[in-house]
Amino acid sequence: MSHQIAVLAGDGIGPEVMTHAVEIMKLSLQEESSSFSFEEGKVGGAAIDQCGEPLPKETLRLCEESQAILFGSVGGPKWENLPSEKQPERGALLPLRKHFELFANLRPVILYPELVASCPLNHHITKKGIDLLIIRELTGGIYFGKPRGREGKGEEERAFDTMSYTRREIERIALMALEASSSRRKKLTSIDKANVLSSMVFWRQVVNETVERYNQVNQSTSEKIALEHMYVDNASMQLILCPSRFDVLLCGNMFGDILSDEASVLGGSLGMMCSASLSAVCNKESDGSTRFGMYEPAGGSAPDIEGKGIANPIAQILSSALLLRYSFRKEDASLRIENAVRSALRDGARTKDIAQKGEKTVNTFEMAQEIQKNIRDDRIRA
């Protein structure tokens, strides 16, 4: 069976790190790599410059014909003054999420032992370890709710947005979080603001009902998921005071946006943070266990370091590992990448963003080469 991946490198450092991510993905697939094709498409500012719009029809068609999207980064000062709907981020990312119903954003936050000094938290907090997963509902809530807009004049002029969730939207993201919890430490924290928002009272109710049904099906005590609810303001504080208390965090769109950005610094650098955005639609010819998804680093296009060869490629590389895991069930290949990254860090490879004062640094190419070497060495040992 042939598998097609749409490769949308985008702007800034996107093309620099994407090249290495694709090479490493091919290497990790070993003999299976011949059954995968990687087709490039324009997106973001690069697409505006060439085609006049951030998400050309040709790119959307490529994505529709593919089983997954490996996304880079979009945006930069060059396009900041365009109308909001024409800007790279709003004109490409949001339409892709909506078009493919990418309703679940998964962002793992891991602090590797070798990078403890790069984390801004005190050692007495980080020594307990940080390994959590934020699952954010991505296509509902206040970012997509209606009505929205502005009206009136003078002192009575107002702007408004609507936070709205259906039972279906809450149930499906809750089930995604429960599935993730079942393969981790079986602890789920649902984030809301049920003390003041009616939509969040409903959120809490539906999450409770969904978890209860899930646990009834899984009668074994060892398989049941422990659920706690936490207000978003407390959660934002606990992420700093005691991040080790969390396993899986279930969040609505806006709260997940904020908390995942806060948590992104816990791993030492945005250059370490990968993400997966999964669709409600299963892949073609799938048995239901694989999903269409878009995979991207959590950081931006970093135009200030574009072309300098110092960008950290790890977030893009780890995003490709998530792609292989969730969209193609290639767990062995995914683990090869993740283990190769860990080995590179353990052996002292550091790009500028994760290096401590006095530590020797490597450039983008050298970090990628070190990871490739580790995959090759693993293959030899196997």
C-alpha positions as CSV (number, residue, x, y, z in Angstrom):
1,M,0.0,0.0,0.0
2,S,1.3,3.5,-0.9
3,H,1.0,6.3,1.7
4,Q,1.2,9.9,0.8
5,I,2.3,12.7,3.1
6,A,1.7,16.4,2.3
7,V,4.8,18.4,3.3
8,L,4.0,22.0,3.9
9,A,7.2,23.7,5.1
10,G,5.9,27.3,5.2
11,D,8.0,30.2,6.2
12,G,11.0,31.3,8.2
13,I,12.9,28.4,9.7
14,G,10.2,26.0,8.4
15,P,12.0,24.9,5.2
16,E,15.3,24.5,7.1
17,V,14.0,22.1,9.7
18,M,11.5,20.3,7.5
19,T,14.2,19.0,5.2
20,H,15.8,17.2,8.1
21,A,12.5,15.9,9.5
22,V,11.6,14.3,6.2
23,E,15.1,12.7,5.8
24,I,14.9,11.3,9.4
25,M,11.4,10.0,8.8
26,K,12.5,8.1,5.7
27,L,15.5,6.7,7.6
28,S,13.4,5.5,10.5
29,L,11.0,3.7,8.2
30,Q,13.9,1.6,6.9
31,E,12.7,-0.9,4.3
32,E,9.2,0.5,4.4
33,S,10.2,3.9,3.2
34,S,9.6,3.0,-0.4
35,S,5.9,2.7,0.3
36,F,5.8,6.4,1.4
37,S,5.8,9.5,-0.8
38,F,6.4,13.0,0.4
39,E,4.7,15.7,-1.7
40,E,5.5,19.4,-1.2
41,G,3.0,22.2,-1.2
42,K,3.1,26.0,-0.7
43,V,1.5,27.5,2.4
44,G,1.6,30.7,4.4
45,G,3.6,33.6,3.4
46,A,5.5,31.6,0.7
47,A,2.1,30.8,-0.9
48,I,1.0,34.4,-0.7
49,D,4.2,35.5,-2.5
50,Q,3.8,32.9,-5.3
51,C,0.0,32.4,-5.5
52,G,-1.6,35.4,-3.8
53,E,-3.2,33.5,-1.0
54,P,-2.0,31.6,2.1
55,L,-3.8,28.4,1.3
56,P,-3.9,27.8,-2.5
57,K,-6.4,25.4,-4.0
58,E,-3.6,23.2,-5.2
59,T,-2.2,22.9,-1.7
60,L,-5.6,22.0,-0.2
61,R,-6.1,19.4,-3.0
62,L,-2.7,17.9,-2.2
63,C,-3.8,17.6,1.5
64,E,-7.1,16.0,0.5
65,E,-5.2,13.4,-1.5
66,S,-2.8,12.6,1.4
67,Q,-3.2,10.6,4.6
68,A,-1.4,13.1,6.7
69,I,0.1,16.6,6.7
70,L,3.6,17.5,8.0
71,F,3.4,21.2,8.7
72,G,6.2,23.6,9.3
73,S,5.7,27.2,10.4
74,V,4.0,30.2,8.8
75,G,4.0,33.9,9.2
76,G,6.5,36.8,9.7
77,P,6.8,40.6,9.6
78,K,6.6,40.7,5.8
79,W,2.9,39.8,5.9
80,E,1.7,41.4,9.2
81,N,-0.1,44.3,7.5
82,L,-2.3,42.2,5.3
83,P,-6.0,41.9,6.2
84,S,-6.4,39.4,9.0
85,E,-8.1,36.8,6.8
86,K,-5.2,37.0,4.4
87,Q,-2.5,36.7,6.9
88,P,-0.5,33.3,6.9
89,E,-1.7,32.1,10.3
90,R,-5.4,33.0,10.1
91,G,-5.7,32.3,6.3
92,A,-4.0,28.9,6.4
93,L,-4.0,27.2,9.9
94,L,-7.6,27.9,10.8
95,P,-9.1,26.8,7.4
96,L,-7.0,23.6,7.5
97,R,-8.3,22.8,11.0
98,K,-11.9,23.4,10.0
99,H,-11.7,21.8,6.6
100,F,-10.3,18.5,7.9
101,E,-12.2,18.7,11.2
102,L,-9.0,18.5,13.1
103,F,-10.8,18.6,16.5
104,A,-8.1,17.2,18.8
105,N,-4.7,18.9,19.4
106,L,-2.2,16.7,21.3
107,R,0.8,18.4,22.8
108,P,3.2,16.3,24.8
109,V,5.3,18.2,27.3
110,I,8.5,16.4,28.4
111,L,11.5,17.7,30.3
112,Y,14.4,15.4,29.4
113,P,16.8,14.9,32.3
114,E,19.6,16.4,30.2
115,L,17.7,19.7,29.8
116,V,16.7,20.3,33.4
117,A,19.0,23.3,33.6
118,S,17.1,24.8,30.6
119,C,13.8,24.7,32.4
120,P,12.9,28.1,34.1
121,L,11.5,26.3,37.2
122,N,13.5,25.6,40.3
123,H,15.3,22.3,40.7
124,H,13.1,21.2,43.7
125,I,10.2,21.3,41.2
126,T,11.9,19.8,38.2
127,K,13.5,16.9,40.1
128,K,10.1,15.2,40.3
129,G,10.0,15.1,36.5
130,I,7.7,16.6,33.9
131,D,5.9,14.3,31.5
132,L,2.3,15.4,30.6
133,L,0.0,15.5,27.6
134,I,-2.3,18.4,26.9
135,I,-5.4,17.5,24.8
136,R,-7.1,20.6,23.4
137,E,-10.4,20.7,21.6
138,L,-9.6,22.6,18.4
139,T,-12.6,23.3,16.3
140,G,-15.2,24.5,18.8
141,G,-15.5,26.9,21.6
142,I,-15.1,30.7,21.5
143,Y,-12.8,30.7,18.5
144,F,-15.5,29.4,16.3
145,G,-18.7,30.2,18.2
146,K,-21.4,32.5,16.7
147,P,-22.6,35.2,16.9
148,R,-19.4,37.2,16.9
149,G,-18.6,40.7,15.8
150,R,-18.9,44.4,16.6
151,E,-21.8,46.8,16.7
152,G,-23.0,50.2,18.0
153,K,-21.3,53.5,18.2
154,G,-19.8,55.8,20.8
155,E,-19.8,54.7,24.4
156,E,-22.2,51.9,23.6
157,E,-20.0,50.3,20.8
158,R,-19.2,46.7,21.7
159,A,-17.4,43.6,20.5
160,F,-18.6,40.1,21.3
161,D,-17.6,36.4,20.9
162,T,-19.6,33.3,21.8
163,M,-18.3,30.3,23.8
164,S,-20.5,27.4,22.7
165,Y,-20.0,23.6,22.9
166,T,-22.3,20.8,21.8
167,R,-22.5,17.5,23.6
168,R,-21.0,15.8,20.6
169,E,-18.0,18.1,20.6
170,I,-17.3,17.5,24.3
171,E,-17.8,13.7,24.2
172,R,-15.5,13.1,21.3
173,I,-12.6,15.1,22.8
174,A,-13.2,13.5,26.2
175,L,-13.0,10.1,24.6
176,M,-9.7,11.0,22.9
177,A,-8.3,12.1,26.3
178,L,-9.5,8.9,28.0
179,E,-7.8,6.8,25.3
180,A,-4.6,8.7,25.9
181,S,-4.9,8.3,29.6
182,S,-5.4,4.5,29.4
183,S,-1.9,4.1,27.9
184,R,-0.3,6.5,30.4
185,R,-0.8,6.9,34.2
186,K,-4.6,6.7,34.0
187,K,-5.1,10.2,35.5
188,L,-7.2,12.8,33.7
189,T,-7.6,16.4,34.7
190,S,-10.4,18.3,33.0
191,I,-9.9,22.0,32.8
192,D,-12.9,24.4,33.0
193,K,-14.3,27.6,34.5
194,A,-17.6,26.0,35.7
195,N,-17.9,28.5,38.6
196,V,-18.8,31.3,36.3
197,L,-19.5,30.0,32.7
198,S,-22.7,28.1,31.8
199,S,-20.8,26.4,28.9
200,M,-18.3,25.1,31.3
201,V,-21.0,23.7,33.7
202,F,-22.2,21.8,30.7
203,W,-18.6,20.8,29.8
204,R,-18.1,19.4,33.3
205,Q,-21.3,17.5,33.2
206,V,-20.7,15.8,29.9
207,V,-17.1,14.9,30.9
208,N,-18.4,13.3,34.0
209,E,-20.9,11.2,32.1
210,T,-18.4,10.2,29.4
211,V,-15.8,9.1,32.0
212,E,-18.4,7.1,33.9
213,R,-19.5,5.2,30.8
214,Y,-15.9,4.6,29.9
215,N,-15.1,3.2,33.3
216,Q,-18.2,1.0,33.3
217,V,-17.0,-0.6,30.1
218,N,-13.5,-1.1,31.6
219,Q,-14.5,-2.9,34.8
220,S,-11.0,-3.8,35.9
221,T,-9.8,-1.4,38.6
222,S,-6.4,-1.2,36.9
223,E,-8.0,0.0,33.7
224,K,-10.2,2.7,35.2
225,I,-9.3,6.4,34.7
226,A,-9.2,8.7,37.7
227,L,-10.8,12.0,36.9
228,E,-10.4,15.4,38.6
229,H,-11.8,18.8,37.6
230,M,-9.7,22.0,38.0
231,Y,-10.5,25.6,37.3
232,V,-8.3,27.0,34.6
233,D,-6.8,29.7,36.8
234,N,-5.7,27.1,39.4
235,A,-4.4,24.9,36.6
236,S,-2.2,27.7,35.2
237,M,-0.7,28.1,38.7
238,Q,-0.3,24.3,39.3
239,L,1.6,23.9,36.0
240,I,4.3,26.1,37.5
241,L,4.1,25.0,41.1
242,C,3.8,21.3,40.6
243,P,3.7,20.1,36.9
244,S,4.5,16.5,38.0
245,R,1.0,16.2,39.4
246,F,-0.5,16.2,35.9
247,D,-0.7,13.3,33.4
248,V,-3.3,14.2,30.8
249,L,-5.0,17.6,30.7
250,L,-8.3,17.9,28.8
251,C,-9.1,21.4,27.7
252,G,-11.5,23.4,25.7
253,N,-10.2,25.5,22.8
254,M,-9.3,28.8,24.5
255,F,-8.1,27.3,27.8
256,G,-6.0,24.7,25.9
257,D,-4.4,27.4,23.8
258,I,-3.3,29.3,26.8
259,L,-2.2,26.4,29.0
260,S,-0.3,24.6,26.2
261,D,1.7,27.8,25.5
262,E,2.4,28.2,29.1
263,A,3.5,24.5,29.4
264,S,5.7,24.8,26.3
265,V,8.5,26.5,28.3
266,L,8.6,23.5,30.7
267,G,10.6,21.4,28.3
268,G,13.4,23.9,28.1
269,S,12.6,25.5,24.7
270,L,9.9,25.9,22.2
271,G,12.3,24.1,19.9
272,M,11.6,20.9,21.7
273,M,7.8,21.1,21.5
274,C,5.9,19.0,18.9
275,S,2.2,18.6,18.4
276,A,-0.5,16.5,16.6
277,S,-3.9,17.7,15.4
278,L,-6.1,14.7,14.7
279,S,-9.2,14.5,12.6
280,A,-12.6,12.9,13.3
281,V,-12.1,11.1,10.0
282,C,-10.2,7.8,9.8
283,N,-7.6,7.4,7.1
284,K,-8.6,5.8,3.8
285,E,-8.6,2.0,4.0
286,S,-8.1,2.3,7.8
287,D,-9.6,-0.2,10.3
288,G,-10.6,2.8,12.4
289,S,-7.4,2.8,14.4
290,T,-5.5,5.5,12.4
291,R,-6.6,9.0,11.8
292,F,-5.9,11.8,9.3
293,G,-3.8,14.4,11.1
294,M,-1.7,17.5,10.8
295,Y,1.6,17.5,12.7
296,E,3.6,20.6,13.5
297,P,6.1,22.2,15.9
298,A,4.6,24.3,18.6
299,G,7.0,27.3,18.0
300,G,6.6,29.8,15.2
301,S,8.6,30.7,12.1
302,A,11.3,32.5,14.0
303,P,12.2,35.0,11.2
304,D,14.9,36.5,13.4
305,I,17.0,33.4,13.0
306,E,15.9,32.4,9.5
307,G,18.9,31.3,7.3
308,K,21.4,31.4,10.1
309,G,21.5,27.6,10.5
310,I,21.0,27.7,14.3
311,A,17.3,26.6,14.5
312,N,16.5,23.6,16.7
313,P,15.0,20.9,14.4
314,I,13.9,18.6,17.2
315,A,10.3,19.9,17.5
316,Q,9.8,19.3,13.7
317,I,11.5,15.9,14.0
318,L,9.4,14.8,17.0
319,S,6.3,16.0,15.1
320,S,7.2,13.5,12.4
321,A,7.4,10.8,15.0
322,L,3.8,11.6,16.1
323,L,2.7,11.4,12.4
324,L,4.0,7.9,12.1
325,R,2.4,6.8,15.4
326,Y,-1.1,8.3,14.9
327,S,-1.7,8.4,11.2
328,F,0.1,5.2,10.2
329,R,0.6,3.1,13.3
330,K,4.3,2.8,12.7
331,E,5.2,2.6,16.4
332,D,8.6,1.1,15.8
333,A,9.6,3.9,13.4
334,S,8.2,6.5,15.8
335,L,10.2,5.1,18.7
336,R,13.4,5.0,16.6
337,I,13.1,8.8,16.1
338,E,12.2,9.5,19.7
339,N,15.0,7.3,21.1
340,A,17.5,8.9,18.6
341,V,16.6,12.3,19.9
342,R,17.1,11.2,23.5
343,S,20.4,9.7,22.6
344,A,21.6,12.9,20.9
345,L,20.7,14.9,24.0
346,R,22.3,12.4,26.3
347,D,25.5,12.6,24.2
348,G,25.6,16.4,24.7
349,A,24.3,17.7,21.4
350,R,22.8,21.2,22.0
351,T,21.5,23.8,19.7
352,K,21.8,27.4,21.0
353,D,18.3,27.5,22.5
354,I,18.9,24.6,24.8
355,A,22.6,25.1,25.6
356,Q,23.8,26.4,29.0
357,K,26.5,29.0,29.3
358,G,29.8,27.5,28.4
359,E,28.4,24.5,26.6
360,K,29.5,23.7,23.1
361,T,26.6,24.2,20.5
362,V,25.8,22.5,17.2
363,N,24.0,24.0,14.3
364,T,20.7,22.8,12.7
365,F,22.5,20.4,10.3
366,E,24.8,18.9,13.0
367,M,21.9,18.2,15.3
368,A,20.0,16.5,12.6
369,Q,23.1,14.5,11.6
370,E,23.5,13.3,15.2
371,I,20.0,12.1,15.3
372,Q,20.4,10.3,11.9
373,K,23.6,8.7,13.2
374,N,21.7,7.3,16.2
375,I,19.0,5.8,14.0
376,R,21.6,4.1,11.8
377,D,23.5,2.8,14.9
378,D,20.2,1.4,16.3
379,R,19.6,-0.3,13.0
380,I,23.1,-1.9,13.1
381,R,22.6,-3.1,16.7
382,A,19.2,-4.6,15.7
